[in-house]
Amino acid sequence: MLGDKWKRSWQITNSCIRTALRSLGVVSHPRRGVWGLEPNAEARLAALHDVDIWKEHIRIRDAERASKAEAAADARERDKTDLLDLTRRLVETWGPPGHEHRIRDLIREEVADLADEITVDGLGNLICRVGSGGPKVLIAAHMDEIGLMATYQEPESGYLRFTNLGGLRADTLNGNRVLFEDGTVGVIAAQNGSGKALGDFFIDVQAGGDGNATPVGQPAGFMREMQVRGQRVIAKSLDDRIGCLVAIEAMRRLARQTPNELYFAFTVQEEVGLRGAKTAAQGVHPDIGIAIDVTGSGDQIRGHKMLVKLGGGAAIKVHDPGLIVPLAIKNWMIERCEADGIPYQLELLAGGTTDASAIQMADAGVPSGCISIPTRYLHTTSETVDLSDVEACIALLTGLLANSITI
C-alpha cells in the first residue's frame, strides 16, 4: 500500500516537472527518454529572458522617475522656503520714504553676485547692470514703504503729532504700532477713539511730559510680522517689497545671461512722487521701461471694480491714471505669457500709478509698461498676495529679459 502511494506521488511530481519543462520548450524523446529542446525553444527562452530584462528596466525606470519626482518636489519646497525667507526679510526691514538705507543694504547683499555692476545714485537708488550691448531696459521696483514723520510733541502728555510719508489710510491707523529710526516704539490712537483725518490721530510713545522720548523730525515705519497661510502671504510693505523680490529672483534666474543691457533699479521715494524713478531714468537713458509693482484686486468684498484677482496670474498693465501702456509693450508681454504658458490677466487701474509713469517721460520718451502683483488691502499692515501670482510675475519678467528684444 505504501509503495503505491509513493508511486502515485512520483507520477504527479513527474507530470508537473514535464509540464513546466514543456512550457519552456524542453521535451523528451518518446522512446529513448532523452531530454532536448524543441526547434523554437531557444527563441522562446530568449524571449522570456528579454521579458525579464524589460521588466527590470521598467522597475529601474519607475524607481528613477519616482526619485526624480521626489527630488523635484524637495527642490520646489526648498525654493519656496528660500523665497519666503527673503520675502520675510524684505517686508520686515525698516525703510520709509527718504530713509531706505537699511533695505538698500539688504538688497545689495542679495544681488552682489548677480550683477555686472552695482551703483547708488545721488538720490539713493540702487542700480544693478546686467549684460551689455543690445537694447537698454530699465526695470524699477521701489524700496520705500508708506510711513510717517513726527512733527510736534504735546508738552503735557508727550503725545506726538505727525504727517504722512505716502498714502496713509486714516481708516486703518487706529491701534497700529510704529517704529522710529532711533528705536522708539509708538502706538497710533485717535482722539475720542475714532478718527477720519490724520489730524485726529496722535502717537503715544509713553513719554509723559518729561520729554525723555522726543523723536520729532524722525521718520517711522509700521511694525507687523509676516504670516503665511497656504499660498497666501500677509504682511506690511508688500508694496513694493514683493516687487523687489520679483526683480531679485529674475536676476538670479538670468544668471547674468542676457542679450540685452539690463538696469535693475531698486528705487527710492516712490510713495511720495516717483522721485527715484525720475533720476534713475535720467541716468540710464533706457530704450524700454518696466515697473514691477503691486496693484489692487477685484475679488474682495466691496473691492475695486476691476478684473484682477488673487491667483489669476501676473497682471499686465493696460492703463492707470499716469500711464497708457503702448500697444507694442502690452502685446510683447502677452505674447511671452502665451509662449511660455504663464497665467496672466489684464490690469486697468482706476487710481494710483507706478514708477513707469516717471520712466516714460525721460529723455524724448521711453515706451514703458508694468508687471503687477495682485494685492488685497493695499496700504495697510495686512497686504495680501498669492505665491502663484508672484511666481508668474517672476517667470514673465525672466522670459522677457532672457530673449532678444525687437520691439
C-alpha positions in Angstrom: 0.0 0.0 0.0 2.8 2.4 0.9 4.6 1.7 -2.3 1.5 2.5 -4.3 1.3 5.9 -2.6 4.9 6.7 -3.3 4.5 5.6 -6.9 1.4 7.9 -7.3 3.2 10.8 -5.7 6.2 10.4 -8.1 3.9 10.3 -11.1 2.2 13.5 -10.1 5.6 15.2 -9.4 7.0 13.9 -12.7 4.0 15.2 -14.6 4.3 18.7 -13.1 8.0 18.8 -14.0 7.3 17.7 -17.5 4.6 20.3 -17.9 6.9 23.0 -16.6 9.8 22.0 -18.9 7.4 21.7 -21.8 6.3 25.3 -21.3 9.9 26.2 -21.8 10.3 24.1 -25.0 12.2 21.2 -23.3 10.8 17.8 -24.3 11.9 14.1 -24.0 12.2 11.6 -26.9 9.1 9.3 -26.8 11.1 6.1 -26.9 14.6 6.9 -25.7 13.5 9.2 -22.8 16.3 11.7 -23.7 15.5 15.3 -22.9 16.1 18.0 -25.5 14.9 21.4 -26.9 12.2 21.9 -29.5 13.3 23.7 -32.7 12.0 27.1 -31.5 12.7 26.6 -27.8 15.9 28.7 -27.8 13.9 31.7 -29.2 11.2 31.2 -26.6 13.7 31.1 -23.8 15.5 34.2 -25.2 12.1 35.9 -25.3 11.4 35.0 -21.7 14.9 36.3 -20.8 14.2 39.6 -22.7 10.9 39.9 -20.8 12.8 39.6 -17.5 15.3 42.2 -18.7 12.5 44.5 -19.8 10.6 44.1 -16.5 13.8 45.0 -14.7 14.3 48.0 -17.0 10.7 49.2 -16.2 11.3 48.7 -12.5 14.6 50.8 -12.6 12.9 53.4 -14.8 10.0 53.8 -12.5 12.3 54.0 -9.5 14.4 56.7 -11.2 11.2 58.6 -12.1 10.0 58.4 -8.5 13.4 59.6 -7.2 13.5 62.5 -9.7 9.9 63.5 -8.8 10.8 63.4 -5.1 13.9 65.4 -5.7 12.0 68.0 -7.8 9.4 68.3 -5.0 12.1 68.7 -2.5 13.7 71.4 -4.7 10.4 73.2 -5.1 9.9 73.1 -1.4 13.4 74.5 -0.8 12.8 77.2 -3.4 9.6 78.2 -1.7 11.3 78.2 1.7 14.1 80.4 0.4 11.6 82.7 -1.4 9.6 83.1 1.8 12.7 83.7 3.9 13.8 86.5 1.6 10.2 87.9 1.5 10.1 88.0 5.3 13.4 89.8 5.5 12.4 92.3 2.8 9.0 93.2 4.3 10.2 93.4 7.9 13.1 95.7 7.2 12.5 99.3 8.1 12.5 101.8 5.2 10.0 104.7 4.9 10.4 107.2 2.0 13.7 109.1 2.0 15.2 106.6 4.6 15.7 103.4 2.5 19.3 102.8 3.6 18.6 99.6 5.6 16.5 97.9 2.9 19.1 99.1 0.2 21.9 97.4 2.2 19.8 94.1 2.4 19.1 94.1 -1.4 22.7 95.0 -2.3 23.9 92.0 -0.3 21.4 89.7 -2.1 22.3 90.8 -5.6 26.1 91.2 -5.1 26.9 88.2 -7.3 24.1 88.6 -9.7 25.1 91.9 -11.5 28.0 93.1 -13.6 28.0 96.5 -12.0 26.2 98.0 -8.9 26.0 101.7 -8.2 24.0 104.0 -5.9 22.9 107.3 -7.5 22.7 110.7 -5.8 19.1 110.2 -4.6 19.8 106.7 -3.2 18.6 104.4 -6.0 20.4 101.0 -6.1 21.1 100.4 -9.8 22.4 97.0 -10.9 23.6 96.5 -14.5 23.3 93.0 -16.1 24.7 92.5 -19.6 26.0 95.0 -22.1 25.0 95.8 -25.6 21.5 95.4 -27.0 18.5 97.4 -26.0 18.7 99.2 -22.6 15.9 98.1 -20.3 15.2 99.8 -17.0 13.4 97.6 -14.5 12.1 99.5 -11.5 10.9 98.2 -8.2 10.6 100.7 -5.3 12.2 100.0 -1.9 10.3 102.5 0.2 7.2 101.7 2.3 4.5 104.0 3.5 5.3 105.7 6.7 5.1 108.9 8.7 7.1 111.6 10.4 6.7 113.1 13.9 6.1 116.9 13.6 5.2 118.0 17.2 5.1 116.7 20.8 2.3 117.8 23.1 4.0 119.5 26.1 1.9 117.9 28.8 1.0 114.5 27.5 4.1 113.8 25.4 1.9 112.6 22.6 3.3 113.1 19.1 1.5 114.7 16.1 2.6 113.5 12.7 2.4 113.9 9.0 2.3 111.2 6.3 5.0 109.8 4.2 3.0 108.3 1.4 -0.7 107.4 1.2 -1.8 106.6 4.7 -5.3 105.5 5.1 -6.9 107.1 8.2 -9.5 104.2 8.5 -6.7 101.7 9.1 -4.4 103.6 11.6 -6.0 103.2 15.0 -4.1 100.8 17.2 -1.1 100.3 14.9 2.4 100.3 16.2 5.2 102.3 14.6 9.0 102.2 14.9 11.0 105.3 14.8 14.6 105.4 13.4 16.1 105.7 16.9 14.2 102.6 18.1 11.3 104.3 19.8 8.1 102.4 19.5 4.8 104.2 19.4 1.1 103.4 19.3 -1.2 105.3 17.0 -4.5 106.3 18.6 -7.4 108.6 17.7 -9.0 111.3 19.8 -12.3 110.1 21.2 -11.5 106.6 19.9 -12.2 107.4 16.2 -10.6 109.4 13.5 -11.4 110.4 10.0 -8.4 112.6 9.1 -4.7 112.4 10.1 -5.2 115.4 12.3 -7.5 113.3 14.5 -4.6 110.9 15.4 -1.6 111.0 17.7 1.2 108.7 18.6 1.7 107.5 22.2 5.4 106.9 22.9 4.9 106.7 26.6 6.9 109.9 27.1 4.7 111.7 29.6 5.6 115.3 30.0 9.3 114.9 30.7 10.4 114.8 27.1 12.6 111.8 27.5 11.5 110.3 24.2 11.1 113.1 21.6 11.6 111.7 18.1 10.2 114.9 16.5 11.5 115.1 12.9 12.2 111.4 12.8 10.5 109.1 10.3 8.7 106.0 11.4 7.6 102.8 9.7 4.8 100.3 10.7 5.5 97.2 12.7 3.9 93.9 11.8 5.3 90.4 11.4 4.7 88.4 8.2 2.2 85.5 8.1 1.9 82.7 5.6 -1.4 80.8 5.0 -1.0 78.2 2.4 -0.3 80.1 -0.9 -1.1 83.5 0.7 1.4 85.9 2.2 0.1 88.5 4.6 2.4 91.4 5.6 3.1 95.1 5.7 5.1 96.8 2.9 4.4 94.1 0.3 4.0 97.4 -1.6 6.6 97.2 -3.0 9.0 94.8 -1.4 7.3 91.9 -3.2 8.2 93.8 -6.5 11.8 93.9 -5.2 11.6 90.1 -4.6 10.4 89.6 -8.2 13.3 91.6 -9.6 15.9 89.9 -7.4 14.6 86.4 -8.3 14.6 87.3 -12.0 18.2 88.4 -11.7 19.0 85.1 -10.0 17.4 83.0 -12.8 19.0 85.0 -15.6 22.4 84.3 -14.0 23.9 87.3 -15.9 23.0 85.7 -19.2 21.0 88.1 -21.5 21.4 89.5 -25.0 20.2 92.9 -23.6 21.6 95.6 -21.4 19.5 95.5 -18.2 19.4 98.0 -15.4 17.6 96.8 -12.3 16.7 99.9 -10.3 15.6 99.5 -6.7 14.2 103.0 -6.4 13.6 105.4 -3.5 10.7 107.7 -2.7 8.1 106.2 -5.0 5.4 106.7 -2.4 5.9 110.4 -2.3 6.0 111.2 -6.0 8.0 108.6 -8.1 11.2 110.6 -7.3 13.7 107.8 -7.5 12.4 106.5 -10.9 12.8 110.0 -12.4 16.5 110.2 -11.5 17.2 106.6 -12.4 15.7 107.1 -15.9 17.7 110.3 -16.4 20.9 108.4 -15.5 20.3 105.2 -17.5 18.7 106.7 -20.7 16.7 103.4 -21.3 15.1 102.3 -24.5 12.3 100.5 -22.6 11.0 100.8 -19.1 9.3 98.2 -16.9 7.9 98.8 -13.5 7.3 95.9 -11.1 4.7 96.9 -8.5 1.5 95.8 -6.8 -2.0 96.5 -7.9 -5.4 96.1 -6.3 -7.8 93.2 -6.6 -11.4 93.0 -7.5 -12.2 89.7 -5.6 -12.8 91.1 -2.2 -16.0 92.4 -0.6 -16.6 95.9 -1.8 -13.3 95.7 -3.7 -12.3 97.7 -6.6 -14.3 97.1 -9.8 -11.5 95.5 -11.7 -10.8 92.2 -13.4 -7.6 91.4 -11.5 -7.9 88.8 -8.7 -5.6 86.8 -6.5 -4.5 83.6 -8.0 -5.2 84.8 -11.6 -1.6 85.2 -12.6 0.7 88.1 -13.5 -1.2 91.3 -14.1 -0.2 93.1 -17.3 -1.0 96.8 -17.0 -3.1 98.3 -19.8 -3.9 101.7 -18.2 -3.7 103.7 -14.9 -4.1 107.4 -14.3 -0.4 108.0 -15.0 0.3 105.6 -17.8 -1.3 104.4 -21.0 0.8 101.3 -22.0 1.9 101.3 -25.6 0.3 98.5 -27.6 3.7 97.1 -28.6 4.7 96.8 -24.9 1.4 95.2 -23.9 1.5 92.7 -26.7 5.1 91.8 -26.0 4.2 90.8 -22.5 1.0 88.9 -23.6 2.9 87.0 -26.3 5.6 86.0 -23.8 3.0 84.7 -21.4 1.2 82.7 -24.1 4.5 81.3 -25.5 5.7 80.2 -22.0 2.3 79.1 -20.6 2.4 81.8 -17.9 -1.1 82.6 -16.4 -1.9 86.3 -16.8 -4.6 88.9 -16.5 -5.1 92.4 -17.8 -4.9 95.3 -15.3 -6.9 98.6 -15.7 -6.4 100.6 -12.5 -8.7 103.5 -11.7 -6.5 105.1 -9.1 -2.8 105.3 -8.4 0.3 104.8 -10.6 3.8 103.4 -10.6 7.4 104.2 -11.5 6.6 103.5 -15.1 4.8 106.8 -15.2 8.0 108.6 -14.5 10.2 106.5 -16.7 8.1 107.1 -19.8 8.7 110.8 -19.5 12.5 110.6 -19.6 14.6 112.0 -22.5 12.5 112.1 -25.6 10.1 109.5 -24.2 10.5 105.8 -23.2 8.0 103.1 -24.1 7.0 101.7 -20.7 4.9 99.0 -19.1 4.3 97.4 -15.8 4.1 93.9 -14.4 1.8 94.0 -11.4 1.3 91.6 -8.5 -2.4 91.4 -7.4 -2.7 92.5 -3.8 -5.5 92.9 -1.3 -5.7 95.6 1.4 -3.2 97.9 -0.1 -1.5 100.5 2.2 -2.4 98.6 5.3 -0.3 96.4 7.6 -2.0 93.3 6.2 -1.4 93.5 2.5 -2.0 90.0 0.9 -0.6 88.3 -2.2 -0.8 84.8 -3.7 2.5 83.0 -4.3 1.3 81.6 -7.6 0.9 85.2 -8.9 4.4 86.1 -7.6 5.9 83.1 -9.5 4.0 84.1 -12.6 5.5 87.6 -12.4 9.0 86.2 -11.9 8.6 83.9 -14.9 7.2 86.7 -17.1 10.0 89.1 -16.2 12.7 86.5 -16.7 11.3 85.4 -20.0 11.1 88.9 -21.3 14.7 89.7 -20.4 16.3 86.4 -21.4 15.3 86.8 -25.0 16.3 89.4 -27.6 14.1 92.4 -27.6 13.0 93.6 -31.0 10.0 95.9 -30.3 
